[in-house]
Each structure stands twice: as C-alpha cells, then as structure tokens.
Amino acid sequence: MTAVPASARCPVSAPRQAELIDPDLYGGDGAHEIWRQLRRHAPVSRQPVGDIGYWSVVGHADAGRVLRDHDAFTSEQGTLLNLLGKGDPAGGRQMAVTDPPKHSRLRSPLQQALSIKAVDDDREDIRRVVAELLGPLADGGPFDFAAAMSAMPMAVIGTMMALPEQDWPRLVRLTYACIAADDPEFQLGAGPQVTLVTAHRELFAYFQDIVTSRRRSPGDDLISVLLTMELDGRRLSPGEIVSNCYSLLLGATVTTAQPPCAAVAELAGTPVLDDWAAHPELLTSGVEESLRWASPTQHFMRHTTRDVEIRGVPIPAGDAVVVWLGSANRDETVFAAPDVFDIRRRPNKHIAFGVGAHYCIGHTVARVTLRVLFEELLSRFTEVELAGTPRRIRSNIIAGFSRLPITARVR
C-alpha cells in the first residue's frame, strides 16, 4: 500500500475540519481560505460529524476521479451532505442518484429532449423572459438582481415542463427551501428539518397532481417525455416520474440562477463589465468563467463501494466521500490566478456542472440561458454598481446570493 503523506496523516496546519459542513461558513468568503489551506496541507482529509463523518476531497484531479469512477464511488446512497448517514430513498429510482448503466438508460431520452437543437427552439422565449426580468433595472433605483435571477431558471424550466405560470413563485420558494433549509429566509417552519420535510412533501405532492393530469393530456414537454420513457422494458413508475420531476426542477434552480449573481457581485463598480460588453467575442469565455467563479453546487457526495486510496490515503468501503466543487474550481495547479475573475480565461477546465456520467443533464439549457442573460445585460446596461450589501445564501449545498441590490444606467 502506498505510504500516506505526512500532510494527509496529520494535517496540523489545516483549519478545523468540522467547519466545512457548517452552513454559516458559506455566508461569506471564508470557505475559500479553508479550501486553499486544505489543498496545500490536506487534500484528502477525514471530516468528523458526530459519530460518523466523511472524507473531504478538495483538488481538481481528485474530484474528477471520484465523480468519474462510479464503480468505486456510488451515488445511490445520497449525493448531498444532508443525507449523510441516512441513505437516499430515491437511490436507484431518481436519475441523480442512480449509477450507470441504469443511469444512462434513464438519462438518454431526457438528454435528447434537452439537446442544443431543442433548446435553440426556445432561445427567443428565453430572451423575452430575461428582458422582462431585467426591465425594472432601467428605472434607475435599487434593483434586487438576485431576486430576478432566482425567477429566471424557474421560467425556463417551468416552460419546458409545461408547469402553470401561476405556480412558479411557489415552486421557487419550495425549491430554495430544499437547498437552503438552514437559511432563515427560506425556512417554512421551526428549523431546517421541518423546512426540508415540508418542502419535499409539498413538491412531491405537487408533481403527483401534475403527473396525474399530464397522463390525461400529454404533450411534448419534459414531463410527457418521462411518462413515455421505458426502463428495462417497462414504463417508469409514478414514484420514479415524480422523483425525476423534482430532480429536474432542483437542478435547474441550483445551476442557473447563481453565475450571473456571482459575476455581478464581483465585477460591479469595475471596468470589467464594460470591457466585456465591448468584446462580444468574449461572451462564451465570460460565461464559462462565471460558472467557474460561482460553482453553484457546493459539493457532491459519493460512497465507496470497496476499499480505495486517494493520494495514498486509504478510505474503507462504505465511507462517504465529499467533493467540494468550489475548491476544485480554484485549484492553483489547474487555473492560473484562480482568485481573479478573468473573462478571457482559456482554457477553462471548470467542473461546475460536475464530470463523468452525472455531468449536469441541463448544461445546454443553462449555457443558452446564461448567454442570453449576459447578452441582454451587457448590451443594455452600463455603470452597474452595488446599491447595498449583498446577502449570501446560508447553505452548504448551494453557493449564491439571496439579495444583490444594484443600480445601472441604460446604454
């Protein structure tokens, strides 16, 4: 067996490990300093959580290995830390918590429905949504950019799933309650656990009703695709369909809302946004940098199916391993000047969408939406300034902003 590096065996210079699971850590920029120290001193480290714990992986290459190797690192026992030690009842039924080859059979029909050709057909509808959301920014007063961005992915995925528009605000609220149950702003009851249970129950009940209705009147939307899918020679069960509806909605909300917020929070009051506007050929590289910078999904969890080693650190079978995407996307060995938002960064090997078999199924929709958003924002507005103190979401699941007041001038 390969010897364990001294830094991994005894990371005496690394920060206190248990902090990483604390949602309060992500209310500011403190996580990045901790991740920086861990990358240097303890790239693979044991994180105690009560009587259990998990292994933390912070480097880019190691993160890629864990997420690609589904034979050694399974997703079926849960992919988020709020399920640590509990397991995931959707394991093996929901696409996000199903390993290949079953995962691939679940994914293929939805992947076709979310192809670039299919999304291109919706591009102008997305542009109308974005233009409407940005409209009030032209008034000159403080404008909550975070609130507008949280509504944007709901409008896009809501249209693609043919969900009634009057339901969208409620669905946004419930989705944020699921991914930020520790944040008082999104709590639905007395504390995080009540919030999580309530939000899950309401979303699953909502989709049960929608699926029942859609069976009577199917269309060409994503839910209708799920209704007609076959897996191993049979149609998906009602529970599988509802579970995957929930996963699609959650994934869209987590991924798409936050890169614009992260970019504006970092670049407001600097010349960079005007530089970007003056060079439309940088649209793609700037969008990719916003994804790297935001790294909206804080982490992914896997469980080892057998004894493994990462960087010479032995990890027993059955242990949880958590990959921190925000850390991997600031890895100094991969990204030059990783703490600089560089709209000209090429190549940009970020893993904001994950990597491997579970690479975000909605990445095409997200990229098209973000391109349209930045096209509209940069072409229509200048002098973007912060108009108050931004508020970050209190969550170890999603990295983002719940409030981002700005002002701007129409070009």
C-alpha positions, 0 to 999 in steps of 0.5 A: 500500500502506498505510504500516506503523506505526512500532510494527509496523516496529520494535517496540523496546519489545516483549519478545523475540519468540522467547519466545512459542513457548517452552513454559516461558513458559506455566508461569506468568503471564508470557505475559500481560505479553508479550501486553499489551506486544505489543498496545500496541507490536506487534500484528502482529509477525514471530516468528523460529524458526530459519530460518523463523518466523511472524507473531504476531497478538495483538488481538481484531479481528485474530484474528477476521479471520484465523480468519474469512477462510479464503480468505486464511488456510488451515488445511490446512497445520497449525493448531498451532505444532508443525507449523510448517514441516512441513505437516499430513498430515491437511490436507484429510482431518481436519475441523480442518484442512480449509477450507470448503466441504469443511469444512462438508460434513464438519462438518454431520452431526457438528454435528447429532449434537452439537446442544443437543437431543442433548446435553440427552439426556445432561445427567443422565449428565453430572451423575452423572459430575461428582458422582462426580468431585467426591465425594472433595472432601467428605472434607475433605483435599487434593483434586487438582481438576485431576486430576478435571477432566482425567477429566471431558471424557474421560467425556463424550466417551468416552460419546458415542463409545461408547469402553470405560470401561476405556480412558479413563485411557489415552486421557487420558494419550495425549491430554495427551501430544499437547498437552503433549509438552514437559511432563515429566509427560506425556512417554512417552519421551526428549523431546517428539518421541518423546512426540508420535510415540508418542502419535499412533501409539498413538491412531491405532492405537487408533481403527483397532481401534475403527473396525474393530469399530464397522463390525461393530456400529454404533450411534448414537454419534459414531463410527457417525455418521462411518462413515455420513457421505458426502463428495462422494458417497462414504463417508469413508475409514478414514484420514479416520474415524480422523483425525476420531476423534482430532480429536474426542477432542483437542478435547474434552480441550483445551476442557473440562477447563481453565475450571473449573481456571482459575476455581478457581485464581483465585477460591479463598480469595475471596468470589467463589465464594460470591457466585456460588453465591448468584446462580444467575442468574449461572451462564451469565455465570460460565461464559462468563467462565471460558472467557474467563479460561482460553482453553484453546487457546493459539493457532491457526495459519493460512497465507496463501494470497496476499499480505495486510496486517494493520494495514498490515503486509504478510505474503507468501503462504505465511507462517504466521500465529499467533493467540494466543487468550489475548491476544485474550481480554484485549484492553483495547479489547474487555473492560473490566478484562480482568485481573479475573475478573468473573462478571457480565461482559456482554457477553462477546465471548470467542473461546475456542472460536475464530470463523468456520467452525472455531468449536469443533464441541463448544461445546454439549457443553462449555457443558452440561458446564461448567454442570453442573460449576459447578452441582454445585460451587457448590451443594455446596461452600463455603470452597474454598481452595488446599491447595498450589501449583498446577502449570501445564501446560508447553505452548504449545498448551494453557493449564491446570493439571496439579495444583490441590490444594484443600480445601472444606467441604460446604454 
